[in-house]
Amino acid sequence: MITTETTTNTTSNDTQVNEETAGGDDMIKEMFEAGVHYGQVRARRHPSAKPYIFGTKNKVEIFDLEKVSDKCRQAEEYLQQLGSSNKTVLWVGGKMEARAAIKKAAEAINMPYVNGRWIGGTLTNFGQIRSRVERLEGLEQQMEKGEFSRYTKKERLLIEREIEDLRERFDGLRSLNELPSAMVVVDLEQENNAVQEARQLNIPIISFSSSNCDMTKADHPIPGNDASPKAVNLVLSRLGRSYQKGVKAAKL
C-alpha cells in the first residue's frame, strides 16, 4: 500500500514504489507507463491535491497511482451509469495536449465536445449557442443543394467564411441538443469558464487535472499528468469505453 507521506528524496524511491505497485495492477501499470504519475512542482500545488501526492522527485511531485486508479474507477463507474441511461456527456479540453484525445473519445461514443476555445454561454446561454449550430447546419444544407449559385462571387465568399468560422467554434457541439447530464474536463484550471458554467447549472464534472488545480471543483476528480498527450489519451479512452460499456449493457 502506497502511503501519502511526502518524501523529498531525489533518488528513485518514489518511482520504485510505483513500479512495484504497477506490477500487480494493470491499470496502474498502464498509468505508470503513460506518465500519469507526474504532477507539477510543489510550489504550484493546490491544497486540494495534497491527499493524492505520494512524494517528490527532482522537485516534481509524484501522484500516488493507487489513489489515482481508485478515482479513475469511480469515474468509470459513474460514466457507465450515464451510458446505461443514454445520457449526454459533454467533453471539454482546449489545451494542445488534450485536443486530439477529447475529439477521439467523444466521437467514439457520439458525444458533443469542445476541443478549442470555450465560448462563453455554451451552457448558461444554451439557446443562443444552439441557434448558431442550427445556422451552421442550415448553411451547409444550402451549400449541398447548390443554392449558393444565385449569390454573387463576393456573397458566396462571405458565406463560406461564415461557415468556416462556425465550424471552428461549434462543430463539436452539433449533437448537443440539450444541456448535458455531465461534463468531462481536462485541466480544471485551464477550463475554468466551462467549469463555472457547469457548477452554476449543477452539472456534474468528471475531471483529469494536475496538482495545480482545485480538485474540489469536480464531482469525480482524477488527479494526473494533464500535460502529457499520452496520459490524457489513456484516461479519456478508459472513460469513453466505460460509457460505451453502459450503453451496450442497457441493450441486453
Secondary structure, DSSP 8 states (H G I E B T S, - for coil): ----------SSHHHHHHHHHHTT-HHHHHHHHHTTTEEEEGGG--GGGGGGEEEEETTEEEE-HHHHHHHHHHHHHHHHHHHHTT--EEEE--SHHHHHHHHHHHHHTT--EE-S---TTTTTTHHHHHHHHHHHHHHHHHHHTTGGGGS-HHHHHHHHHHHHHHHHHHGGGTT--S--SEEEEE-TTTTHHHHHHHHHTT--EEEEE-TTS-GGG-SEEEES-TT-HHHHHHHHHHHHHHHHHHHHHHH-
